[in-house]
Amino acid sequence: MPDSAIIYLGLKGSVLALDRTTGRQLWAAALKGQGFVSVLVDGDRVFAATHGEVFCLDGATGDLLWHDPLKGYGWGLVSLATAAGCTPPFAAAAEEERQRQAAAASAASAA
């Protein structure tokens, strides 16, 4: 199946691949945690970042090709880029705002 027939989703610490036509799940790869996942597709590779770590998956199977824990960089939101493209900046900005609002609500309820 060509990559153009697949939709890749990053959510809850996982990446999922769906058939673009039917919506049928083709594969799922649990990465780490339950949080936001940045995803970038470049050719036959899916790059994903979550919990301060980056993963490279095979786009057709979801098999893990490599992983880098990015030691010393913390858990901030990650944007990904290759010569072919980059993750949309609005997705990370929206997640950052959601986290800020959740922290503010938690602080307000604790007061």
C-alpha positions as CSV (number, residue, x, y, z in Angstrom):
1,M,0.0,0.0,0.0
2,P,1.5,3.4,-1.0
3,D,2.2,5.9,1.8
4,S,-0.5,8.3,0.3
5,A,-3.1,5.7,1.2
6,I,-2.2,5.9,5.0
7,I,-3.1,8.5,7.6
8,Y,-0.8,8.6,10.6
9,L,-2.1,9.8,14.0
10,G,-0.1,10.6,17.1
11,L,-2.0,10.4,20.4
12,K,-1.7,9.1,23.9
13,G,1.9,8.1,23.6
14,S,1.3,6.0,20.4
15,V,1.3,6.3,16.6
16,L,-1.5,4.7,14.6
17,A,-1.8,4.1,10.9
18,L,-5.2,4.1,9.3
19,D,-6.3,3.2,5.8
20,R,-7.2,6.5,4.2
21,T,-10.2,5.1,2.3
22,T,-11.8,2.8,4.9
23,G,-10.5,4.2,8.2
24,R,-9.4,0.7,9.2
25,Q,-6.5,0.6,11.6
26,L,-3.4,-0.9,9.9
27,W,-1.1,-0.9,12.8
28,A,-0.4,0.8,16.2
29,A,2.9,1.4,17.9
30,A,3.0,2.2,21.6
31,L,5.9,4.6,22.2
32,K,6.0,6.0,25.7
33,G,3.6,7.6,28.2
34,Q,0.1,8.8,27.5
35,G,0.8,12.3,26.2
36,F,1.0,14.4,23.0
37,V,2.9,12.8,20.1
38,S,4.5,14.9,17.3
39,V,4.5,13.0,14.0
40,L,6.3,13.6,10.7
41,V,6.2,11.3,7.7
42,D,9.2,11.3,5.3
43,G,9.1,8.7,2.6
44,D,8.7,5.3,4.1
45,R,9.6,6.5,7.6
46,V,7.4,7.9,10.4
47,F,9.3,10.0,12.9
48,A,7.5,10.5,16.3
49,A,8.5,12.4,19.4
50,T,6.9,12.1,22.9
51,H,8.1,12.3,26.5
52,G,11.3,13.9,25.4
53,E,12.3,11.0,23.1
54,V,12.3,10.5,19.4
55,F,11.4,7.3,17.5
56,C,11.7,6.2,13.9
57,L,9.1,3.7,12.6
58,D,8.6,1.8,9.4
59,G,5.6,3.5,7.7
60,A,4.2,0.3,6.3
61,T,4.4,-1.9,9.4
62,G,4.9,0.4,12.5
63,D,8.1,-1.6,13.4
64,L,10.6,0.4,15.5
65,L,13.7,1.1,13.4
66,W,15.5,3.2,16.0
67,H,15.0,5.3,19.1
68,D,16.9,8.1,20.8
69,P,16.1,9.1,24.4
70,L,17.6,12.6,23.8
71,K,19.2,12.6,27.2
72,G,19.6,15.9,28.8
73,Y,16.9,17.7,26.8
74,G,13.9,17.3,29.1
75,W,10.3,16.6,28.2
76,G,9.3,19.7,26.3
77,L,7.1,19.6,23.1
78,V,9.1,18.6,20.0
79,S,8.8,19.8,16.5
80,L,10.3,17.6,13.8
81,A,11.7,18.5,10.4
82,T,13.5,16.9,7.4
83,A,14.4,18.3,4.0
84,A,10.9,17.0,2.9
85,G,8.9,18.9,5.5
86,C,8.1,19.6,9.1
87,T,5.4,19.1,11.8
88,P,2.8,21.9,11.8
89,P,3.7,24.5,14.4
90,F,0.1,25.0,15.4
91,A,-0.2,21.5,16.8
92,A,2.6,21.9,19.3
93,A,1.3,25.4,20.2
94,A,-2.2,24.1,20.8
95,E,-0.9,21.3,23.0
96,E,1.3,23.8,24.9
97,E,-1.7,26.0,25.5
98,R,-3.8,23.1,26.7
99,Q,-1.1,22.1,29.2
100,R,-0.8,25.7,30.4
101,Q,-4.6,25.9,30.9
102,A,-4.6,22.5,32.8
103,A,-1.9,23.7,35.1
104,A,-3.7,27.0,35.8
105,A,-7.0,25.1,36.5
106,S,-5.2,22.7,38.8
107,A,-3.5,25.6,40.7
108,A,-6.9,27.4,41.0
109,S,-8.6,24.4,42.4
110,A,-5.8,23.8,44.9
111,A,-6.1,27.4,46.2
